[in-house]
Amino acid sequence: MMLAFEHVTLGQRVLFGTGRAGQYVATELDRLGASRPMVIAAEPERALAEAATADITAALWWDEVIQHVPMEKAQAARAAATEHDIDVLVCVGGGSTTGLAKAVALTTGIPIIAVPTTYAGSEATNVWGMTEERTKTTGVDEKVLPVAVVYDAELSKTLPVGLAVASGLNGLAHCVDSLWAPRADPINQALALEGARALNLALRGIVADPEDLSAREQALYGCYLAAVSFASAGSGLHHKICHVLGGTFDLPHAQTHATVLPYVLAFNAPAVPELAGRLAAALGKPTVASGEDSSAAAVAMLNGLPVAEPECPAVAAVVALRELYAVVNAPSRLADYGFTATGVPEAIERVVKAAPASNPVAVTEENITALLTDALTGTIPTVDYPVAR
């Protein structure tokens, strides 16, 4: 098949090095010629933020960080930045912290230096999101893309294992969504699959040994690739669902993404078997395409790798993800995070309205009802959601 696509790669500096955050942040301030930084960090991350900014002097510290970025919090931070003549934003924390910095940059144009302490990936996208009156609105604007990202695994070491797992699976959701999002192309699919491979290994390593800095580095590497692919491919069905659940029902961001992911994968995978097979391989469960020389399977078996049934790449992908979830004790029920059956009808209405027309499977009230009900109760995901007739 001939290739024809348009791909956009976003431009930003990435500085990666364990124990080097302070040095890198100071270097970036010098490069930008900035002297009045506003450091944005939630109160629990204050110590990490102080370590990451030890070589600079903050003109303003700001800790009013709330998930999903309520509009009133964004407006307060914008006003403070203007009042203090801020010329650079240094955000240290997870997706909510980066999200607030983006909200400030959106209207002020102040550049951002992002220092992630989780695996959210927001730092590598030009996507912003804010919530007002129970509705989360997202958009794309070059002003919100951080000019530099500083990755330091030391800063993620204090992230509890459970939260590290949820955050890493949020990154994995970026990978999966990028395989078939509205602007998916071969380049961001390749990045997404490498990101999935890295996150699969990293999360297993963090659970096995929370002090393993190599695993923490791999998680940061994987989440960056996930976010880069997502920024290019756009927001797919998974993210539309999670934006509804987060913005309308105030569910926690990372745990919601982690919980919903297996259900969206099971929903879409049967319609894209080639991509499902590649994802299964990235997650450690290579498949044999129908009609392919069985020697590939023999080699995989000799190397101790599992081989799925040739005709079931979708099943292989879903099973591979389920196996990872079992190893890392991943979130499994939306009910555990405050979602109830009474919220399902409103969620269905909002999701069906927001779902991308390009999704591999046509979205209907019937199949989204089944998906959300399964995710609510933690029913084991299958690959037989109702298909639109």
N, C-alpha and C positions, 0 to 999 in steps of 0.2 A: 504494500500500500504506500502511495506517495505521501510524504509529509508536507503539511501546509499549516502553519500556525504563526501567531504573533506572541512573542514572549517579552516581558518587561522585567528587568532585574533592578531592584532598588539599590541606590547608592548610599552606603554608610560605612564608617570604619568599625571594625571589630577587633578588640584587643583582648586576647585570651591568655590568662596565666594565673595559676594558683599563687596566692599571696601577693599579687601585684596590683590590687585594685587602687590603693592610695596613690601609687606612682602613676598609674595610667590616667586616673581622673585629673591629677595635677597637670600631666602632659597635655591632655585635651583642653583644659582651660587655657593653657599657654597658646596652644595652636589656634584657638578661637579668639584669642585676645580678650577674654572675659575676665572680669574682676569682681562681679557682684552676683555670686551664685545663690540661688534659692534651693536648699536641700529639702526634698520631699521624702519623708519616711514616716510610716506609722509608728506610734510610740513603742510597740514591741520590737521594732527593728532599729531603735535608736542606737544601740551599741554597735550594730553592724554598719549603720550609716556613718557613725563616728570613725570607725576603722577605715571605711572606704574613702572618707574625705579628710583623713588626718593631715594631708599635705596641703590643704587649702583652707581658707577662712570663709565661712558662710556669712552672707549678708542677711539671710533669713532662714530659719528652720520652720518647716511646716509639717504638722502631723495629723491634720484632719483628713484622714484617708478612710473611705468606706467603699465596700465592694459595689460594683455596678455604677460607680461615680454618679451619685445624685446631683441633679443640676444645681441645687443651691450650694453644694460643696464646691463645685467647679467655679461658680461665680465668686465665691468668697476667696478662693485661691487666686483667681485672676486679678481681683481687686488688690490683694496683698502684693502680688508681683509688680503691679503697676505702681503702687504706693512706694515700694522700696527700690524702684528703679533697677529691677533684676535684669541681668543680661544673659544668664544661662540657667537652665533648670537641671539639677542633678537629682534623679530619682533613684532611691535605693530600696528595693523591696520586690514584691510580687506584681501580678497583673493589675491589681487595684491601684497601686502606687504609680505604676507606669501610666495607667489610664488617666489618673488625675493630672499628671504632667502633660499628657497629650491634650487634655481639655484646656489647660492653660495655654499651651502652644497654639492651639487651634485659632484662638482669637487674638493672641498677642504676637505670634511669630517668633517667640523666644526659643532658641535652640535647646534641645534636650540631650543630656548625656545620661544614658540608662545603665544602671548597675543592678542586674537581676539577682535576686536571692532565691527564686523559685524557678520552675521550668515552664512558666506560662507562655513565653514566646512573644508577648505583646511588643517587646522592645524591638523586634525586627520587622514590624509591619507599619504601614501607613494608615491603619484602620483605627478609628476612635469610636468610643461608645459612651453614652450617657443615658441616665434614667430619669424620667419625669412622669408623674402621674401613672405609675405602674407600667410604663411602656419604655422599653430600652430601644433607643435609636442609635444606629451605627452609620458611619460614613467613611469615606476615603479622602484624605487630604495630605499632600506632601509635607505640609508644615508640621504634622504630628510625628513624622518618622524621625526617631532619634538620629542625630548626626553621628553619634558614636555609641557603641555598646561595650561595656567592660564586663567580661566574664571571669569570675574568680571563685573557684570551687570552695575555698575556705568560707566564703560567705553563705554558702548553701549547706554547710556541714551541720548547722544547728537546726535545720529544717527537720521536724520529726518524721519518722519513717512513714507514718500514715499519710501525712500531708505531702511528703515527697512523692509517694505513689500516686496520689490523686493528681498532683501537679504534673507529674510525668505522663500520666494517661491523658491529661488535657492536651499535652504536647502531641501525644500519639493521635489524638482526635484531629489535630491539625493535619497530620500526615494522611490519615484515611480520607478526610473530607477533600483534601487536595487532589486525590486521584480522579475525582469526577465532578469537581466544583465547576461553576459556569465557565471559567477561563482555564480549565485544566489543559496542560500541554505536556509533551514528552519530557521537557526539562524539569518542570516542577514535579512531575510524577517521579522522576529519578531522584530528585532531592528528597521527596517525601518517603520513598522506599528506603533510602539510606538512613533517614531520620528514624524511621520505624525500627530498622535493624539496631541502631545505636540505643534507642530508648528501651527496646526489649531487653538487651543485655544489661544496660545501666540499672534499670529498676530491679532486676533480679539481683544484681550486685549490691545495691543499696540495702535491700531487704536482708541479704545474707550477712552484710557487714556495714552498718551505718557509718562507720569511720573510714570506709574505703573511698579515698579522694579520687582515685582513678575512675571509679563508677560514677561519682558525682561529676567529674569532668565530662564523661561520656554523656551523661544526662543533659548537661548544658549544651554540648555539641549537637546532640540529637534534637533538642528543643529549638535550637537556632535554625537548623535545616528545616524542621517542621514549620516554623514561622515564616521562613523565606518562601517556601513552597505555597503556604497559605496566602501570603500577601500577593503572590502572582496569580494563583488559581481562583481566589475569591471565596466567598462564604457559601458553603453548600448546605444541604438539608440538616446535617448534624448541628451546625452552628445556629441555624434559624430556630431549631427546636430549643436549644439551650439558651438562646437569647430570650425566648418567650418564658422559659421556666425561671430564669434568673431575674429578668426585668419585671415580670408581672407577679411572680410568686416569691421573689427574694430568696431563691434557693442559692446555696453556696456555689461559687463559680466552678472551682476545680472538681469538687465531688459530683456536681451535676454532669459535667462533661464526661467524667470517668464512668458514671453510671449509664448514661445514654449510649455511649459509643458502641457496645456490642450489639445493641438492638438496631442501630442505623446500619452497621456493617451487615448484619443478617438480612436486613431489608433490601439493601442495594446489591450485595455481592452476586446473587444469582443472575442479575442482568448484565454483569461485566465480568465474565469468567476469567478472561486473560489477566485483568488487573487483580482480581481476587487471588489467582494463582501466584502472581508476583508478590502480593502482600503476604500470603502464606509463607512463601520462601523467605521473605525478609524477617518474618517472625519465627523462623527456624523450622518450618514444616513444608519443605518443598513438595510440589506436586509433579505429576507426569501428565503432560497434555495428551489428550486423546490422539492416538495414532503416532505419538512420538516414539522414537527408538527406546526400548525398555532398558538399554544399557545405562541411560541416565539414572534410572531408578536403582540399578545394580550398584553403580558407583556411590550413590547417596547412602544405600544400605551398608555398603562396606565401610563407609565413613561414620557409621553410627547415627545417621540422620533418619528421621521418620519420613515415610512417603505416604501421602494420602491416596485415596482411590483416584484413578486417573480421571473419571468423569465428574468429580466433585470438587473443583477448586473453591467454590463458594463455601462448601462445608469445611474444607481444609483451613480456609482463612478464619472462619468463625471458631473452629476448634482450637486453632493456634492462639487466638486471642483469649479464649476461655482458659486455656492452659496457663497463659501468663497471668490472668486474673486470679487463678487459684493459687499460684505460687506467691503472689505479692499481696494476697488478701485484699483485693480491690473493692471499692464501694460497689454495691449491687442492687440497691433498692432506693428509688426516689422517696419512698415513704419514710426512710430513715432521716431525711433532711427537710421534712415538713410538708411535702406535697401530699395531697389527699385526693380521693376519688371525686370529691366535689369540684376540684379544680380542673378535671379532665375536659369537660365540655368547652370551657373558655380557652384552654390551651389548644385544643383541636382547631377551634375557629381561627385562632391567631396563627398557628403553624401552617394550616392549609393556605391561608392568605399570603404568608411570607415565603412559602416553599419555592425554590428555583424551578422554573419550567424545564430546565435542562437536566433535572435529576434523573438518573438511570431508570427509576421506577416512577410511574405517574403517581402523584400523591392524592389520596382521597380521604374523606372523613373516615371511611371504614378502616383503611390500613393504618392511618395515624392513630385511630382509637385503639387498635390492637397493639401497636408499638408502645404507646404511652401507658396503656394498662399493664403490659408486660414489664415495662421499666419501673412502674410504680410498685409492683408487687415482687419484683425480682425473679419472675418466671424465666427459666433458661431460654435464651434466644434461639430461634430456629430459622430456617431459610424459607418459610412458607407463609409469609404475610400475604394477606389478600391482594391480588393484582387487579388494577382497574380494567374493566372490560371495555 
